Structure formats: C-alpha cells, structure tokens
Amino acid sequence: MAASVRRRRKRRPARIVQIVAATLGIFIVVGAGLLAASVVIDDVRIDADRATATALVTDVSPRRAAISFTTETGQHVRPPEGVFYPTGLAEGQRIQVDYRRANPSLVRVSGRSWTVAAWPIASVVILGGGPCLLAYLGAGRVLRRSGAGGRSGERSGADSHDEAHEDTHGTRDVNPGRQDVT
C-alpha cells in the first residue's frame, strides 16, 4: 500500500507536465488555426469588394507597417492596424494596396495573400507546439518507466497465473492445467 502511494507521488509531476504541455499545445494549435482562418477570411472580404490605391508607408516596425492612402472616393485612410503582409516595406516607400471598399481599413499589399502568412503561422506551431509535444512525450516516458501503465506497476492477472505454474528450475509448464501421469 505504501509503495503504491509513493509511486503515485512520483508520477504526479509527470502527469502535471503532460496536462500543462497538452493544454498549451492545444491553445497554440487552435490559436494558429484561428489566426490562419482570420487572414483567409480577411482576404476573401477584400477580394469580394476590392479597390486598389497607391499608399505611402509612413512607419515600419517589426510587427506592422503603417500606411496612408486616398480611396477612389477621395477619403483619406490611415488604417489603425496598418497593412497586412508588410514584409520588406520601408518607410517613405510608395506601394500598391488592395482594400475593401466597404471598409478601407481592411487593406493588404497588392499581389500578396494569406499564403504570405502561412510560414509565420506554421513556425508558431512548430516553435511553440514542438516543445509541448516533446514535454508531453517525455513525461509519458517517465510514466511508463515508473509503471503508470495498467495497475501502478503491478503484474496483470495472466502474468501472476503463469508464475504459479513455474517449477523450481525456472522453466514454465506449457500446459499448466494438464497433470502428468507416470
């Protein structure tokens, strides 16, 4: 009894690691999936009601590029979120952008689509989900070594039944139910 309690206590950290790793991994994969879905949806919305304009890149940071442009109706727009797919843009550069007529703040660099975001999203899954998967599998290995599979390291009924039919020389009786008659 005390041995099984000690085994359970030793396995608890590994189970916690598995739970945390699985939870984080699920959040990373679901988050990446939602992000991928949102960029596809935004592109579909732009394509359904597309207009094109020349924009001025006013500021570039590692995560976004701020732009300003004038719509075909003469409205001056400076999208608060910047432009989608800003890779390779420089401050002061003039670029062609596609925007949604009904919502000019929804804007992307012309010629680019959601596929530009595929690699960054995949890298989030790989760099974030990879360590989670390794932690989960590593904790599973620890659990298997500690006898977490089955009955806390106890032998199954079939194994204990077979042991009862071993003779003193360590050989097994092939037919344990048959009695030898001499």
C-alpha positions as CSV (number, residue, x, y, z in Angstrom):
1,M,0.0,0.0,0.0
2,A,2.7,2.5,1.0
3,A,4.7,1.6,-2.1
4,S,1.8,2.4,-4.4
5,V,1.3,5.7,-2.7
6,R,5.0,6.5,-3.2
7,R,4.7,5.5,-6.9
8,R,1.7,7.8,-7.3
9,R,3.5,10.7,-5.7
10,K,6.5,10.2,-8.0
11,R,4.2,10.1,-11.1
12,R,2.3,13.2,-10.1
13,P,4.9,15.7,-11.5
14,A,5.0,13.8,-14.8
15,R,1.2,13.9,-15.1
16,I,1.2,17.6,-14.4
17,V,3.8,18.2,-17.1
18,Q,1.6,16.2,-19.5
19,I,-1.5,18.2,-18.7
20,V,0.2,21.5,-19.0
21,A,2.0,20.5,-22.2
22,A,-1.2,19.2,-23.8
23,T,-3.2,22.3,-22.7
24,L,-0.5,24.7,-24.1
25,G,-0.1,22.7,-27.2
26,I,-3.9,22.7,-27.8
27,F,-4.0,26.5,-27.3
28,I,-1.1,27.1,-29.7
29,V,-2.6,24.9,-32.4
30,V,-6.1,26.3,-32.0
31,G,-4.8,29.9,-31.9
32,A,-2.7,29.3,-35.0
33,G,-5.7,27.8,-36.7
34,L,-7.9,30.8,-35.8
35,L,-5.2,33.2,-37.0
36,A,-5.0,31.3,-40.3
37,A,-8.8,31.4,-40.7
38,S,-8.9,35.1,-39.9
39,V,-6.3,36.0,-42.6
40,V,-8.1,33.9,-45.2
41,I,-11.5,35.5,-44.2
42,D,-9.9,39.0,-44.5
43,D,-8.5,38.2,-47.9
44,V,-11.9,36.8,-49.1
45,R,-13.6,40.0,-47.9
46,I,-11.1,42.2,-49.7
47,D,-11.4,40.1,-52.9
48,A,-15.2,40.3,-52.8
49,D,-15.2,44.1,-52.7
50,R,-11.7,45.1,-53.9
51,A,-10.4,48.5,-54.9
52,T,-6.8,49.5,-55.5
53,A,-4.8,52.6,-54.4
54,T,-1.3,53.9,-54.1
55,A,-0.2,54.2,-50.5
56,L,2.7,55.8,-48.6
57,V,4.5,53.7,-46.0
58,T,4.7,56.1,-43.0
59,D,6.2,53.9,-40.3
60,V,7.7,50.4,-40.2
61,S,8.1,48.3,-37.1
62,P,8.9,44.6,-36.8
63,R,5.2,43.7,-36.5
64,R,3.5,46.1,-38.8
65,A,3.8,48.9,-41.3
66,A,1.7,52.0,-41.0
67,I,0.4,53.4,-44.3
68,S,-1.8,56.2,-45.6
69,F,-3.7,56.3,-48.9
70,T,-6.7,58.0,-50.6
71,T,-9.6,55.9,-51.7
72,E,-11.3,56.2,-55.1
73,T,-14.0,58.3,-53.4
74,G,-11.4,60.8,-52.1
75,Q,-11.4,59.6,-48.4
76,H,-8.0,59.7,-46.7
77,V,-7.4,56.5,-44.8
78,R,-4.7,55.6,-42.3
79,P,-5.6,52.0,-41.1
80,P,-5.1,51.7,-37.4
81,E,-3.8,48.2,-37.7
82,G,-1.5,49.0,-40.6
83,V,-1.3,46.9,-43.7
84,F,-1.5,43.1,-43.9
85,Y,1.7,41.2,-45.0
86,P,4.1,44.1,-44.5
87,T,7.3,42.1,-45.1
88,G,10.0,44.1,-46.9
89,L,8.4,47.5,-46.8
90,A,10.5,50.6,-45.9
91,E,9.4,54.0,-44.6
92,G,8.7,56.5,-47.4
93,Q,8.1,53.8,-49.9
94,R,5.1,54.0,-52.2
95,I,3.2,50.8,-52.7
96,Q,0.1,49.5,-54.4
97,V,-2.6,48.2,-51.9
98,D,-5.9,46.4,-52.2
99,Y,-8.6,47.4,-49.8
100,R,-12.2,46.7,-49.2
101,R,-14.5,49.4,-50.5
102,A,-17.0,48.9,-47.6
103,N,-14.2,49.1,-45.0
104,P,-11.0,50.8,-46.3
105,S,-9.2,49.9,-43.1
106,L,-9.1,46.3,-44.3
107,V,-6.1,46.6,-46.6
108,R,-3.2,44.5,-47.9
109,V,-0.2,44.9,-50.1
110,S,-1.3,44.2,-53.7
111,G,-0.2,40.9,-55.0
112,R,0.1,39.3,-51.6
113,S,-2.4,37.0,-50.0
114,W,-2.9,34.8,-46.9
115,T,-0.2,32.4,-48.2
116,V,2.4,35.0,-47.1
117,A,1.2,34.4,-43.5
118,A,1.4,30.6,-43.8
119,W,5.0,30.2,-42.9
120,P,4.9,32.5,-39.9
121,I,1.8,30.7,-38.6
122,A,3.5,27.3,-39.2
123,S,6.6,28.5,-37.4
124,V,4.4,29.4,-34.4
125,V,3.0,25.9,-34.4
126,I,6.5,24.3,-34.8
127,L,8.3,26.5,-32.3
128,G,5.5,26.6,-29.8
129,G,3.9,23.2,-30.2
130,G,7.1,21.3,-30.7
131,P,8.4,21.8,-27.2
132,C,4.9,21.0,-25.8
133,L,4.9,17.7,-27.8
134,L,8.4,16.8,-26.6
135,A,7.5,17.6,-22.9
136,Y,4.3,15.5,-23.2
137,L,6.1,12.6,-24.7
138,G,9.0,12.8,-22.2
139,A,6.6,12.8,-19.3
140,G,4.8,9.8,-20.9
141,R,8.1,8.0,-21.0
142,V,8.7,8.8,-17.3
143,L,5.2,7.5,-16.5
144,R,5.8,4.2,-18.4
145,R,9.1,3.7,-16.7
146,S,7.5,4.2,-13.3
147,G,4.8,1.6,-14.1
148,A,1.9,4.0,-14.6
149,G,0.5,1.9,-17.3
150,G,-2.1,-0.5,-16.1
151,R,-2.1,-1.2,-12.3
152,S,0.6,1.0,-10.8
153,G,3.3,-1.3,-11.7
154,E,1.6,-4.5,-10.5
155,R,1.6,-7.5,-12.8
156,S,-1.5,-8.4,-14.6
157,G,-3.6,-11.5,-13.6
158,A,-2.3,-13.5,-16.6
159,D,1.4,-13.0,-15.6
160,S,0.8,-14.0,-11.9
161,H,-1.2,-17.0,-13.1
162,D,1.7,-18.2,-15.3
163,E,4.2,-17.7,-12.5
164,A,2.2,-20.1,-10.3
165,H,2.9,-22.9,-12.8
166,E,6.7,-22.5,-12.9
167,D,8.8,-25.2,-11.4
168,T,11.9,-24.6,-9.2
169,H,14.3,-24.7,-12.2
170,G,12.6,-21.6,-13.8
171,T,11.0,-23.5,-16.7
172,R,7.3,-23.0,-17.5
173,D,4.8,-25.7,-17.8
174,V,3.4,-25.4,-21.3
175,N,0.1,-26.9,-20.3
176,P,-0.5,-25.8,-16.7
177,G,-3.9,-27.5,-16.4
178,R,-2.7,-30.9,-17.6
179,Q,-1.4,-33.4,-15.0
180,D,1.5,-35.7,-15.8
181,V,0.8,-39.4,-15.3
182,T,3.8,-41.7,-14.8
